[in-house]
């Protein structure tokens, strides 16, 4: 038997078999970070090995620890109170119902809204007055980008289309999804998002990448943001809650890998989310209480890459659970009213 120091400073005795698993996961000294493999999970690896690796990668980082918790099987979904609207950056507004949020990209020629909350009522009571409170005119909403086809993301889209003439964008796969599953309250089919599409308004170009897994047509944006003279690049992962089937989990893992590469190419240094599983609400309050200080949404390029590495390891654990037939590998449900949210 061989002993290795655990991350908590204690000594853990590991069998040769377990050492082989850890080596496959990149946990033994001298082994690099986990990259894509021919199979989504290394042969012989157990789910807990991946979950442990994710926690080691997270360390004491509150953003990464929040992600680990959000992706842990059977975890409860938070329902925090709605915060006040906030400008996270000079050109990016945060508009939230608490458990679900939307982002408004503010340009010289109008607004691009990323998601539209759960209903016409929330669009009217949260999005519209929130934009006005921040000095933005909702009459100038030109586009609503729906990250995926669940009620909590497209619910207010038709209201905004009807009232302000906004164009609604979604991937073809998720237009099809809502036509099958939510025909009663789906927005009228409008613009389709191609993989890698660039949406430009007022000199601001948003990249829209297909990241299927959470739904067949989930999309994740990359957004240029600014604070004074500082320029940053933000990403928003379009759908966090893992799916249930092995095929969907493998698709999700492939999306993590491809999007992580696109983040690297775009020099992404800011992480955003449309749900509170990334310590985002706490960071918003930190920013609100310390205006002009260090922006907690700017993680830097290494941390945003580590964010995706944590997600990758947690999803490999979920897939290992699913392949072993463990019940805990199943996706949690948040109620029938919002199907497959997050």
C-alpha positions in Angstrom: 0.0 0.0 0.0 1.1 3.6 -0.7 0.3 6.7 1.2 -0.4 10.1 -0.3 -1.2 13.4 1.5 -4.9 14.3 1.1 -5.9 17.9 0.5 -7.0 18.3 4.1 -3.5 17.6 5.3 -4.2 14.1 6.6 -2.6 11.0 5.3 -4.9 8.6 3.3 -3.8 5.1 2.5 -4.7 4.1 -1.1 -4.8 0.7 -2.6 -2.9 0.1 -5.9 -6.3 -0.2 -7.6 -7.4 3.2 -6.3 -4.1 4.8 -7.4 -4.8 3.5 -10.9 -8.2 5.3 -10.8 -6.6 8.5 -9.6 -3.9 8.4 -12.2 -6.6 8.1 -14.8 -8.2 11.2 -13.4 -5.0 13.2 -13.2 -4.8 13.2 -9.4 -1.3 11.7 -8.9 1.7 14.0 -8.8 3.1 14.5 -12.2 -0.1 13.8 -14.1 -1.6 16.7 -16.0 -5.2 18.0 -16.0 -7.9 15.8 -17.4 -8.5 16.3 -21.1 -10.9 14.6 -23.5 -10.6 10.9 -23.7 -11.9 8.3 -26.2 -14.6 7.5 -23.7 -16.3 10.1 -21.5 -15.1 8.4 -18.3 -11.9 6.6 -17.7 -12.2 2.8 -17.5 -12.5 1.6 -13.9 -13.0 5.1 -12.5 -15.8 5.6 -9.9 -18.1 8.6 -9.6 -16.7 9.6 -6.2 -13.2 9.9 -7.7 -14.5 12.6 -10.1 -16.4 14.4 -7.4 -13.3 14.4 -5.2 -11.2 15.8 -8.0 -13.7 18.6 -8.5 -13.6 19.5 -4.9 -9.8 19.5 -5.0 -9.9 21.8 -8.0 -12.3 24.1 -6.3 -10.1 24.4 -3.2 -11.5 27.3 -1.1 -12.8 29.3 -4.0 -16.4 30.2 -3.2 -17.4 30.4 -6.9 -16.1 27.0 -7.7 -17.4 25.4 -4.5 -20.8 26.8 -5.3 -20.6 25.0 -8.7 -19.6 21.8 -7.0 -22.7 22.0 -4.8 -25.0 22.9 -7.7 -23.8 19.8 -9.6 -23.9 17.4 -6.7 -26.6 14.7 -7.1 -29.8 15.2 -5.1 -28.9 18.7 -3.9 -31.8 21.0 -3.2 -32.4 23.9 -5.6 -32.2 27.3 -3.9 -35.1 29.8 -4.0 -33.5 33.0 -2.8 -35.4 36.3 -2.8 -35.2 38.6 -5.8 -32.4 41.2 -5.6 -32.6 44.7 -6.9 -31.4 45.2 -10.5 -27.7 46.0 -10.9 -25.2 47.0 -13.5 -22.5 44.4 -13.3 -20.6 46.2 -16.0 -21.2 49.5 -17.7 -22.9 47.7 -20.6 -24.3 44.7 -18.8 -27.4 44.7 -16.5 -28.4 42.0 -14.1 -32.2 41.5 -13.7 -33.2 38.7 -11.4 -36.2 37.0 -9.8 -33.7 35.3 -7.4 -33.7 31.7 -8.6 -33.6 32.8 -12.2 -31.9 35.8 -13.8 -31.6 37.6 -17.1 -28.8 39.7 -18.5 -29.3 42.8 -20.6 -26.4 43.8 -22.9 -26.7 47.6 -23.4 -25.4 48.9 -26.7 -25.6 52.2 -28.6 -28.4 50.9 -30.8 -30.5 49.1 -28.2 -30.6 46.1 -25.9 -29.9 42.4 -26.3 -31.6 40.5 -23.6 -30.2 37.1 -22.6 -33.2 35.1 -21.4 -36.6 36.5 -20.3 -37.5 35.0 -16.9 -40.5 32.7 -16.4 -43.6 34.6 -17.5 -45.2 37.8 -19.0 -45.9 38.9 -15.5 -42.2 38.7 -14.5 -41.1 40.4 -17.7 -43.5 43.3 -16.9 -42.8 43.5 -13.2 -39.0 42.7 -13.1 -37.4 43.2 -16.5 -39.1 46.4 -17.7 -38.9 48.4 -14.4 -35.4 47.0 -13.7 -34.1 48.4 -17.0 -35.7 51.7 -16.3 -34.2 51.9 -12.8 -30.8 51.4 -14.3 -31.3 54.1 -16.9 -32.0 51.8 -19.8 -35.1 52.1 -22.0 -37.0 48.8 -22.5 -38.5 50.3 -25.6 -35.1 49.7 -27.2 -35.0 45.9 -26.6 -34.1 44.6 -30.1 -33.3 40.9 -29.4 -34.2 38.3 -26.8 -31.6 35.4 -26.9 -33.2 32.4 -25.2 -30.4 30.1 -23.9 -32.6 27.1 -23.9 -36.2 25.9 -24.2 -37.4 25.8 -20.6 -40.2 28.0 -19.3 -38.0 29.9 -16.8 -35.9 31.2 -19.8 -38.4 31.9 -22.5 -41.5 32.8 -20.3 -41.4 36.6 -20.9 -40.1 36.5 -24.5 -43.5 36.8 -26.3 -44.5 39.7 -24.0 -41.4 41.6 -25.1 -41.9 40.7 -28.7 -45.5 41.9 -28.6 -44.9 45.1 -26.6 -41.5 46.2 -28.1 -41.1 44.4 -31.3 -38.2 42.4 -30.0 -36.9 39.5 -32.1 -36.6 36.2 -30.3 -33.7 33.9 -31.0 -33.4 30.2 -30.1 -31.6 27.2 -31.6 -33.6 25.1 -34.1 -33.5 22.1 -31.7 -35.0 24.1 -28.9 -37.7 25.8 -31.1 -38.6 22.2 -31.9 -38.5 21.2 -28.2 -40.9 23.9 -27.0 -43.2 23.2 -29.9 -43.5 19.6 -28.6 -43.5 20.2 -24.9 -44.8 23.7 -24.2 -47.1 24.7 -27.1 -49.4 26.5 -24.8 -47.0 29.3 -23.7 -44.1 29.1 -26.2 -43.2 32.3 -28.1 -44.0 32.4 -31.8 -41.1 30.8 -33.7 -38.8 33.5 -34.9 -35.0 33.6 -35.5 -32.8 30.6 -35.3 -29.3 30.5 -33.8 -26.6 28.8 -35.8 -23.6 27.4 -33.9 -20.9 30.1 -33.6 -23.3 32.8 -34.8 -22.3 36.4 -34.1 -25.1 38.8 -33.1 -24.0 42.4 -33.6 -25.9 45.5 -32.3 -24.5 49.0 -31.8 -20.9 47.9 -32.3 -21.2 45.1 -29.7 -20.8 41.5 -31.1 -22.0 38.6 -29.0 -20.9 35.1 -30.0 -23.5 32.3 -29.6 -22.3 28.8 -29.3 -24.4 25.6 -29.3 -23.7 23.7 -26.1 -26.2 20.8 -26.1 -26.7 18.6 -23.1 -29.0 20.3 -20.7 -31.4 20.5 -23.7 -30.8 19.5 -27.3 -30.3 23.1 -28.3 -28.8 24.9 -25.3 -26.7 27.9 -26.4 -23.9 29.7 -24.4 -23.0 33.3 -25.2 -19.6 35.0 -25.1 -20.1 38.8 -24.4 -17.7 41.7 -24.5 -18.1 43.9 -21.4 -16.5 47.0 -20.1 -16.0 48.9 -16.9 -14.6 52.4 -17.4 -11.5 51.9 -19.5 -11.3 48.2 -18.7 -12.3 45.7 -21.3 -13.3 42.1 -20.4 -14.9 39.1 -22.0 -17.7 37.3 -20.3 -19.2 33.8 -20.8 -22.6 32.5 -19.7 -23.1 28.7 -19.6 -26.6 28.2 -21.0 -27.9 25.4 -18.9 -26.3 23.9 -15.7 -28.6 21.2 -14.4 -27.3 17.8 -15.8 -29.5 15.6 -17.9 -30.4 12.0 -17.0 -29.4 9.7 -19.8 -25.9 8.6 -20.7 -26.2 9.9 -24.2 -27.2 13.4 -23.0 -24.5 13.4 -20.4 -21.9 12.6 -23.0 -23.3 15.4 -25.2 -23.0 17.7 -22.2 -19.4 16.7 -21.6 -18.5 17.3 -25.3 -20.1 20.7 -25.0 -18.0 21.6 -22.0 -14.9 20.6 -23.9 -15.7 22.6 -27.0 -16.9 25.7 -25.2 -13.9 25.7 -22.9 -11.7 25.8 -26.1 -13.8 28.7 -27.4 -13.5 30.5 -24.1 -9.7 30.2 -24.3 -9.7 31.5 -27.8 -11.8 34.5 -26.8 -9.7 35.2 -23.7 -12.8 34.9 -21.4 -12.1 36.2 -17.9 -15.7 36.8 -16.6 -18.2 34.1 -15.5 -21.9 34.7 -15.5 -24.9 32.4 -14.9 -28.7 32.6 -15.3 -29.2 30.6 -12.0 -27.6 31.1 -8.6 -25.4 28.0 -8.5 -22.2 30.0 -9.1 -22.2 32.3 -6.1 -23.5 35.0 -8.5 -26.1 36.6 -6.1 -23.5 36.9 -3.4 -21.1 38.5 -5.9 -23.8 40.9 -7.0 -24.3 42.1 -3.4 -20.5 42.4 -3.0 -20.4 44.6 -6.1 -23.4 46.6 -4.9 -21.8 47.2 -1.5 -18.4 48.2 -2.9 -19.0 50.2 -6.1 -15.8 51.1 -7.8 -13.9 48.2 -6.1 -12.6 45.0 -7.6 -15.4 43.4 -9.7 -16.0 39.9 -8.2 -17.4 38.7 -11.6 -13.9 39.1 -13.1 -12.4 35.8 -12.3 -9.4 36.0 -14.7 -8.6 33.6 -17.4 -7.1 30.8 -15.3 -10.1 30.8 -12.9 -12.7 30.7 -15.7 -10.8 27.7 -17.2 -10.8 26.1 -13.7 -14.6 26.7 -13.5 -15.0 24.6 -16.6 -12.6 22.0 -15.3 -14.7 21.6 -12.2 -17.8 21.3 -14.2 -16.2 18.7 -16.4 -15.1 16.6 -13.4 -18.6 16.8 -11.8 -20.2 15.7 -15.0 -17.9 12.8 -15.4 -18.9 11.8 -12.0 -22.6 12.0 -13.0 -21.9 9.9 -16.0 -20.0 7.3 -14.0 -23.0 7.2 -11.7 -25.4 6.8 -14.6 -23.2 4.0 -16.2 -23.1 2.2 -12.9 -26.9 2.5 -12.6 -26.7 4.6 -9.4 -29.9 6.5 -8.6 -27.9 9.5 -7.5 -26.8 10.0 -11.0 -30.3 11.1 -12.0 -31.0 14.8 -12.5 -33.0 16.5 -9.8 -36.5 17.8 -10.5 -37.6 21.3 -9.5 -41.3 20.7 -10.0 -43.7 20.3 -12.8 -44.3 24.0 -13.3 -40.8 24.5 -14.7 -39.7 21.5 -16.6 -36.0 20.6 -16.5 -35.0 24.1 -15.5 -31.6 25.6 -14.9 
